[in-house]
Amino acid sequence: MKKELRAYFFSPVAYFVIAVFLLATGAWFFKDFFYFKQAEMRNFFRTLPLLFTLVIPVITMRLFAEEKQSGSIEIVLTMPVRTIDIILGKFFAALIFVALMLVPTLVYLATVIYVGSPDAGPVIGGYLGALLLGGAIASIGIFASSLSKNPIVAVITAWGIGISLWIVDWLVIFLPSKLSFIQYIGTDYHFQNISKGLIDSRDIIYFLSVMILFMLITVKIIDERR
């Protein structure tokens, strides 16, 4: 985990990703703050699922793909550690990076608190949901990275899976009511529930299930190579 974290911050990609993320979220937040005179975090959290879906795969694309490309994966796989330990190390490195990426957004919260009195529930729920969502998309990104030795192929694969899960909730309005249950497989549906301050075990279990599912599949893929 420490090795991967160091690798992030020795790469310009990490700083580029953080800059793009903060520019995008800052634009959405301050647009409402100055133009609509709304001192709230709602729009920030509303845009987070799509931004995470686009940004986090860029963080995870190199985790296995780059090692395959350079051949260093052979050294990693011959070390006396379990496959799940390798994958968890990479996963927690990505999750910590996501958490660090969220830290500067506390400036938005401080601004809202300074000029207003936001409800604590949606704010706490929003940041908890952000970490759960970040973990789910990171696990998808790690899975995609394990499939190819080309980081570009890995990021495109992760984008495809992530956007498919994000857009499900939006497609439901075009489907018959009997098919409305498919919204439950969407990341946006579960994240928006938590970001309203409604901490429901079903939403937490959903994100944990996505993490576990994609990491178990990744273990299978790496073990076959091993």
N, C-alpha and C positions, 0 to 999 in steps of 0.2 A: 504493500500500500504506500509506504513512504517513498519507494523507488518511483512509482507512477506519479505521485504528487510532485516530486522533484522534477520529473520529466515534463510535467505540465508547465511549470513556471520557468523552465529553461527554454521553452518554445514560444515564439511570437504568436502562435495560433491561440494560446490561452488568453493572452491580453487582447487579441483581436475579438475573440468571442465575447469576453466580458464587456468590451467597449460597445460592440454592436447590441448586446443585450440591454445594457444600461441606456444607450441612446434610444432604443425602441420603447422600453418601458417608461423612460423619462418623458418622451414625447407624448405618450398616451396619458400619463398622469398629469403633467402640467398643462396639457391642452384643456382638460376638464377644469383644472384648478384656476387657470387665468381666464379662459374664454367663457366657460359655463358657470364660473364661480362656485364650483362644487369641491368642497374639502372632504374627499372620501377616497377610499382605496378600492372601491368596487370595480372600476374599469381596469385598474392595474391587474387585479386578480382575474378579471374576465379574459384578458388577452394572454395570460400566462400559459395556458395549455398549448396554444399554437406556437408561441415563442419557444417554449421548452422543446416541443416536438421538432422544431427546426434547428435549435441551437445545440442541444445535448448530444445528438448523433455526431456533431463535429468534434465534440470533446472525446467521445468514445471510439471514433472510427479507427484510431491507430493502435488500440490496446492489444489486439491480437494480430491485426492485419500487418502492422509494421514489423512485428517480430517474425511473422512468416516471411515477409519480403526480405528481411535482412538475414534470416537463417538463425537468429538467436532463440527462436521458439524451441529448437532442438535442445539447447542448453537448459532452458526452463523446464522442459518436459522430462529431462533426465535427472533433475534434482530430486532429493528425497522428501518431496512434499506432495500432498494430495491435490488432485485436480480442482476440487472444490475450494481449497485454500488459495490457489492461484486466482481463481475466478472471483472469490470474495475480496481478495486484496485489490484487484482492479475495480470491482464494484464500489467498494468503500472509498477508494481514491476519487472515483467519479462523483460519488454522492457528496463527499467533503468539498470538492470543487464547486458543485452546484450550491451548497450551503454558503461558501465564501462569495459566490457570485450574487447571492441574495442579500448579503450583509449591507452593501451600499444602498440598497433600496429602503433601508430603515430611515434614510434621509426623508423619503416621501412620507413615511409614518410620522416622523418628528414634525414635519411641516403641517400635517393634518392635525396633530395634537396641539400644535402651537396656535392654530387659528380656529379650532373647533373642538368637539368632544366625541370622537368616534367610539362606536360600540366595541368593546374588547373582544366579544365572541367572534365576529367575522374576521377580525385582524388575526387573532390566534389561530382560528380555523384556516384562514387563508395561507398562513406560513406553514402550518402543519401539513395542509394539503399540498403545498408547493414541494415540500421535502418528499412526501409520498409519491407525488407525480414524477418528481425528478428521479427518484429511485426506480420507478417503473420504466421510464424511458431510457435510463442508463442501462438497465438490464436488457432491454431490446437492442440498444446500441452495441453492447458487448456481444450479444448473440450474433448480430449482423457482422461484427468484426471477426468473429470466429469462422465465418463462412468463406472468407476470401482473403487473399494476401494483398489485395488492392484497397487502400483506404477509401478511395472514391466510390468503389462498388459497395463497400461497407456502409458508407454514409447514405448512399441512395437507397439501399435496402432498408436501413433503419427509418429513413424518411417515409418510405412506402408503407411500412407497418404502422409507424406512429401516426401518420396522417389518416390512414384507414380507421384506426381506433378513435381519433379525434373527430372525424367527420360523421361518424355513425349517428351521434346525437342530433346533428343538423339534418340528416337525411330522413329521420323519422317523420318529420312533418309532411313528407311526400308519399309516405307509405300508408296502407290501410291500418286502421286502429288495432286490428288483431296482430299486427307485426310490431307494435310499439315496444314490445319487450326487448327488442334488439338494442335499444338505447342503453340497456344495462351493461353491455360490453364496451361502451364508449368511455374513454378517459375523461372527456369534458363533462359528462353527466355526473360522474362521481366527484370530480374536483369541485364543480360548482356547488354541490350539496355541502361539502365540507367548508368551502369558502364563505358560506352564509352563516357559519357558526354552528351548523348542525352536525355534531360529531357522531356519526352513525357507524356502528361496527361493520355494517355491510359495505360501506365505502372503504373503510380501512382494510377489510379482508380482500376486497377487490384488488387494491393496489399491491398488497402483500402477495396475493396469488399471481399477479402478473410478474412480479419480481422472481418469485420462486419458480414459476413455469419456465421462463426464458433462461434462468440460470441453470436449471436442471437439463434443459435441452443443450445448452452450451457445454455442460459437463460431459454429456453423451458425445458431442462432436469432438471435443478435445481428447476424451478417453479413446475414441476410435483411432485418432491420429497417434496417440501415445502407444 
